[in-house]
Amino acid sequence: MEKINILLSSSGIANLEFGQFVMILVGLGLIFLAINKKFEPLLLLPIGMGTILVNIPEAGFYVTPVLDEAGNVLEEGSGLLYYIFHLGIGTGMFPLIIFMGVGAMTDFGPLLANPKTLFLGAAAQFGIFATVLGAVVLSSTGFVDYSIMQAAAIGIIGGADGPTSIYVASQLAPEILGAIAVSAYSYMALVPLIQPPIMKALTSKKERAIVMTQLRPVSKREKIVFPLVVLILVAFFLPDAAPLLGMFCFGNLMKESGVVERLSDTAQNALINIVTIFLGLGVGSKMSAEAFLNLETLGILILGLVAFCIGTATGVLMGKIMSKFSKTPINPLIGSAGVSAVPMAARVSNKVGLEANNQNFLLMHAMGPNVAGVIGSAVAAGVMLSYFS
């Protein structure tokens, strides 16, 4: 009988706390959204599973290190999710590898064919810096208490770029990485729901129906030279942006050079898929009950949504300004694609444009600011790291 009591007392059920139960339900909810709603399933599914695993009592998936009062390690951490997080996310390696894969899948052609769309990508990054100020103001009210580094990490959510958000959070505020990652990928998944009302509220039907002229052909030489020029210029002026942008441009160069098809194919498929699995599990490992169920996390979710909405709105407003002064027609809807949710934001621009004019195909035009948004979010991340790290 004593052995049975010992066995029962060491079981997960006996040690399950209410917060852990809630977070297990959150994990199940993320898996439901991934499978049933197909919201960013490549990441929400492993994040959801990681959330469930890390909240199972006594399972040992993530054992935090034991520290003394001075912060010295008395006992090292252990567990599968602990090692995944610290080896891949804590070091910043996983987001950088994913950026390389995204670069290998990116076509700079639409941006090069219409360089003016670079301004739309830049305008959409305003949400990042506005949200940093918002986080500071919110902290001053006493409702929550964000440090300036946490505020900078939260602001990056406005770029709608999951890997960049994770990379910056891992460098500036690893203690809130789980909330930032879930917020960033959730809003990326909800682009088709969040953006259209903002786009329609800021534009008239006449503006949404504007048909843009066909893009010019872009040579292979331009596509090879462009990522190299961008990398060199940005890296010399803002070295902190070089890791993200460097891997992005390297992946794109492998694709456009045409001489390393095997490497490009690996970066686009096998490698990015493997890293995505571990990245999702690693992010889920930071969604333990004690780290996630608090007012600070609620504030992050709210500020992340505000950042994304501001980024969408400023992109559309810049599109309206450019439309008035441009000699060639510009549909303001493509400004919403300046957030770097590639290619979903561009597809939403195209969808809303087709609703106003069934002959209005904006997808390739919207890919210009969409790709510019990726560059813009990497540069914004470099600015944050340069000032606050």
C-alpha positions in Angstrom: 0.0 0.0 0.0 2.9 2.4 0.8 4.4 1.8 -2.6 1.1 2.5 -4.3 0.8 5.8 -2.4 4.4 6.7 -3.4 3.6 5.9 -7.0 0.4 7.9 -6.9 2.0 10.9 -5.2 4.7 11.0 -7.9 2.2 10.8 -10.8 1.4 13.7 -13.0 -2.2 13.9 -11.9 -1.2 14.3 -8.2 1.3 17.1 -9.1 -0.8 18.9 -11.7 -1.4 22.6 -10.9 -4.3 24.6 -12.2 -2.0 26.8 -14.3 -0.4 23.8 -16.0 -3.9 22.5 -16.8 -4.8 25.8 -18.4 -1.6 25.8 -20.5 -2.2 22.3 -21.6 -5.6 23.5 -22.9 -3.8 26.4 -24.6 -1.5 23.9 -26.3 -4.5 21.9 -27.4 -6.1 25.1 -28.7 -3.0 25.9 -30.8 -3.1 22.3 -32.3 -6.8 22.8 -33.1 -6.1 26.1 -34.9 -3.2 24.4 -36.8 -5.2 21.3 -37.9 -8.8 22.6 -38.2 -8.3 26.2 -39.3 -4.8 25.7 -40.9 -3.4 28.8 -39.1 0.3 28.6 -39.6 0.2 24.8 -39.0 4.0 24.4 -39.7 4.7 26.3 -36.4 1.5 26.3 -34.4 1.4 22.5 -34.3 4.9 22.0 -32.8 4.5 25.0 -30.6 1.2 23.5 -29.3 2.9 20.1 -28.7 5.8 21.8 -26.9 3.4 23.7 -24.7 1.7 20.4 -23.7 4.9 18.6 -23.0 6.5 21.4 -20.9 3.4 21.6 -18.7 3.2 17.9 -17.9 4.3 17.6 -14.2 7.3 15.4 -13.4 7.9 14.6 -17.0 11.3 16.3 -17.1 11.0 17.8 -20.6 12.3 21.1 -19.3 14.2 21.3 -16.0 15.4 24.8 -15.3 18.9 25.4 -13.8 19.1 25.9 -10.1 20.9 29.2 -9.2 22.2 30.6 -5.9 21.5 34.2 -4.7 24.4 35.5 -6.8 23.1 33.9 -10.0 25.7 31.2 -10.1 24.6 27.8 -11.5 24.3 25.2 -8.8 22.6 22.6 -10.9 22.5 22.5 -14.7 19.2 22.4 -16.6 18.2 19.2 -18.4 15.5 17.7 -20.6 14.9 17.4 -24.3 13.1 20.8 -24.7 15.7 22.5 -22.5 18.5 21.5 -24.8 16.5 22.3 -28.0 15.8 25.8 -26.7 19.2 26.6 -25.5 21.1 25.1 -28.4 18.9 26.5 -31.1 17.0 29.5 -29.9 19.1 30.7 -27.0 22.0 30.9 -29.4 19.9 32.5 -32.2 20.8 29.7 -34.6 17.3 28.4 -35.6 15.9 31.8 -36.6 19.0 32.5 -38.8 18.7 29.2 -40.5 15.1 29.8 -41.2 15.9 33.2 -42.7 18.4 31.4 -45.0 15.6 29.1 -46.2 13.2 32.0 -46.6 15.8 33.8 -48.7 16.1 30.7 -50.9 12.4 30.9 -51.5 12.2 34.6 -52.2 12.1 36.4 -55.5 13.4 40.0 -55.5 12.1 40.4 -59.1 8.9 42.4 -58.2 10.9 44.7 -55.9 13.5 45.3 -58.5 10.9 45.9 -61.2 9.2 48.6 -59.1 11.8 50.0 -56.6 9.3 52.5 -55.3 7.6 49.8 -53.4 10.6 49.8 -51.0 9.0 52.8 -49.4 5.9 50.8 -48.7 7.9 48.1 -46.9 9.7 50.9 -44.9 6.4 52.6 -43.9 4.9 49.3 -42.6 7.7 49.1 -40.1 6.4 52.2 -38.3 4.3 49.8 -36.2 7.4 48.4 -34.7 8.7 51.7 -33.3 5.2 52.9 -32.3 4.7 49.8 -30.2 8.0 50.3 -28.4 6.8 53.7 -27.3 3.4 52.1 -26.4 5.1 49.5 -24.2 7.1 52.2 -22.5 4.0 54.3 -21.9 2.1 51.2 -20.7 4.8 50.5 -18.2 4.7 54.1 -16.9 1.0 53.5 -15.9 2.0 50.8 -13.5 -0.3 48.3 -15.2 2.7 46.2 -16.3 6.4 46.6 -15.9 8.4 46.2 -19.2 12.0 47.0 -19.3 13.2 49.0 -22.4 14.7 45.8 -23.8 11.4 43.9 -23.4 9.6 46.9 -25.1 12.0 46.6 -28.0 11.5 42.9 -28.3 7.7 43.3 -28.2 7.8 46.0 -30.9 9.3 43.7 -33.5 6.0 41.8 -33.5 4.7 44.7 -35.6 6.8 43.5 -38.5 4.8 40.2 -38.6 8.0 38.3 -39.0 8.2 35.3 -36.7 11.9 34.4 -37.0 13.0 38.0 -36.5 10.7 38.3 -33.5 12.2 35.2 -32.0 15.8 36.3 -32.8 15.4 39.7 -31.2 13.6 38.3 -28.1 16.3 35.7 -27.6 18.9 38.4 -27.6 17.1 41.1 -25.6 14.3 39.4 -23.5 14.4 35.6 -23.5 12.2 35.5 -20.4 9.2 36.6 -22.6 10.2 34.8 -25.8 7.3 32.3 -25.6 4.6 35.0 -25.5 6.3 37.0 -28.3 6.7 34.0 -30.5 3.0 32.9 -30.1 1.9 36.5 -30.6 3.9 37.0 -33.7 2.9 33.7 -35.4 -0.7 34.0 -34.3 -1.1 37.4 -35.9 0.8 36.2 -39.0 -1.8 33.4 -39.2 -4.7 35.8 -38.8 -3.5 38.2 -41.6 -6.6 37.3 -43.7 -8.9 38.3 -40.8 -7.0 41.4 -39.4 -5.9 43.3 -42.5 -9.0 43.5 -44.8 -11.1 45.7 -42.4 -8.2 48.1 -42.0 -7.5 48.2 -45.7 -11.2 48.9 -46.6 -11.5 51.5 -43.8 -8.6 53.5 -45.2 -9.4 53.3 -48.9 -12.3 54.0 -51.2 -13.7 51.5 -53.6 -12.3 53.6 -56.5 -8.8 53.4 -55.0 -9.1 49.6 -54.4 -10.1 49.1 -58.0 -6.9 50.8 -59.4 -5.2 48.5 -62.0 -1.4 48.6 -62.0 0.7 48.3 -65.1 2.6 45.2 -65.9 6.0 44.8 -64.3 9.2 45.0 -66.4 11.3 41.9 -66.8 14.2 41.7 -64.4 17.5 40.2 -65.5 19.4 37.4 -63.7 22.3 39.8 -63.2 20.1 42.2 -61.3 18.8 39.4 -59.1 22.4 38.3 -58.3 23.8 41.7 -57.6 20.9 43.1 -55.5 21.2 40.9 -52.4 25.0 41.4 -52.3 24.7 45.2 -52.6 21.9 45.3 -49.9 23.9 43.1 -47.5 27.1 45.1 -47.9 25.5 48.5 -47.5 23.3 47.5 -44.5 26.1 45.5 -42.8 28.5 48.4 -42.9 26.1 50.9 -41.7 24.2 48.6 -39.2 26.3 45.6 -38.3 23.7 44.3 -35.9 21.3 43.6 -38.8 24.0 41.6 -40.6 23.2 38.1 -39.1 19.5 38.1 -40.2 20.0 39.9 -43.5 23.2 38.0 -44.3 21.6 34.6 -44.0 18.5 35.9 -46.0 20.7 37.2 -48.8 22.9 34.1 -48.8 19.8 31.9 -49.2 18.6 34.1 -52.1 22.0 34.1 -53.7 22.1 30.3 -53.7 18.7 30.4 -55.5 19.5 33.1 -58.1 23.0 32.0 -58.9 21.7 28.7 -60.5 25.0 26.9 -59.7 24.1 25.3 -56.4 20.7 23.8 -57.0 21.2 21.0 -54.5 22.1 23.5 -51.7 19.2 25.8 -52.6 16.8 22.9 -52.7 18.0 21.7 -49.2 17.7 25.2 -47.8 14.2 25.6 -49.2 12.9 22.2 -48.1 14.7 19.6 -45.9 16.8 22.0 -43.8 14.1 24.6 -43.1 11.6 21.9 -42.3 13.8 20.2 -39.8 14.7 23.5 -38.1 11.0 24.5 -38.1 10.1 21.4 -36.1 12.7 22.1 -33.4 12.0 25.9 -33.4 8.3 25.2 -32.7 9.1 22.8 -29.9 11.7 25.2 -28.4 9.2 28.1 -28.4 6.6 25.8 -26.8 9.1 25.0 -24.1 8.9 28.6 -22.9 5.1 28.5 -22.4 5.2 27.0 -19.0 2.4 28.2 -16.6 4.6 30.3 -14.4 6.1 32.1 -17.4 3.0 32.6 -19.4 0.0 33.2 -17.2 0.5 36.8 -16.1 -0.5 40.4 -16.9 2.8 41.0 -18.8 1.8 38.2 -21.3 -1.6 39.7 -21.8 0.0 43.1 -22.5 2.3 41.5 -25.1 -0.6 40.0 -26.9 -2.4 43.3 -27.0 0.6 45.3 -28.0 1.5 42.8 -30.7 -2.0 43.2 -32.2 -1.7 47.0 -32.0 1.8 46.8 -33.7 0.5 44.7 -36.5 -2.6 47.0 -37.1 -0.4 50.1 -37.1 2.0 48.5 -39.6 -0.8 47.6 -41.9 -2.4 51.1 -41.7 0.9 53.0 -42.3 1.6 50.9 -45.3 -1.8 51.6 -46.8 -1.5 55.3 -46.0 1.9 55.5 -47.7 0.3 53.7 -50.7 -2.4 56.4 -50.9 0.3 59.1 -50.8 2.4 57.5 -53.5 -0.8 56.9 -55.6 -1.5 60.6 -55.7 2.0 61.6 -56.8 3.1 58.7 -58.9 3.0 59.0 -62.7 2.2 55.3 -63.0 -0.9 53.9 -61.2 -0.3 52.5 -57.7 -3.0 50.7 -55.8 -2.8 51.6 -52.1 -3.8 48.1 -51.1 -0.3 46.8 -51.9 1.0 49.0 -49.0 -0.6 46.5 -46.5 1.8 43.9 -47.8 4.7 45.9 -46.4 4.5 43.8 -43.3 6.8 40.8 -43.8 4.2 38.0 -43.6 5.4 36.5 -46.9 3.5 35.7 -49.1 0.2 35.8 -47.1 0.0 39.6 -46.9 0.5 39.9 -50.7 -2.3 37.3 -51.3 -4.6 39.4 -49.0 -3.8 42.5 -51.1 -4.7 40.6 -54.2 -7.9 39.2 -52.8 -9.2 42.6 -51.6 -8.3 44.2 -55.0 -10.2 41.5 -56.8 -13.3 42.2 -54.7 -13.3 45.8 -56.0 -12.4 44.9 -59.6 -12.4 41.3 -60.9 -9.7 42.2 -63.4 -7.4 43.6 -60.8 -4.5 41.2 -60.2 -2.2 42.7 -57.6 -0.3 39.6 -56.4 3.1 40.3 -58.1 2.9 44.0 -57.4 2.3 43.3 -53.7 5.2 41.0 -53.6 7.5 44.0 -54.0 6.6 45.7 -50.7 6.2 42.2 -49.1 9.8 41.4 -49.8 10.8 44.9 -48.8 9.1 44.3 -45.5 11.4 41.4 -44.8 14.4 43.6 -45.4 12.8 46.4 -43.3 12.1 44.2 -40.4 15.6 42.9 -40.4 16.9 46.4 -40.4 14.5 47.4 -37.6 15.8 44.4 -35.6 19.3 45.6 -36.2 18.4 49.0 -34.9 16.8 47.5 -31.7 19.8 45.3 -31.1 22.3 48.1 -31.7 20.6 50.5 -29.2 19.4 48.1 -26.5 21.6 45.0 -26.5 
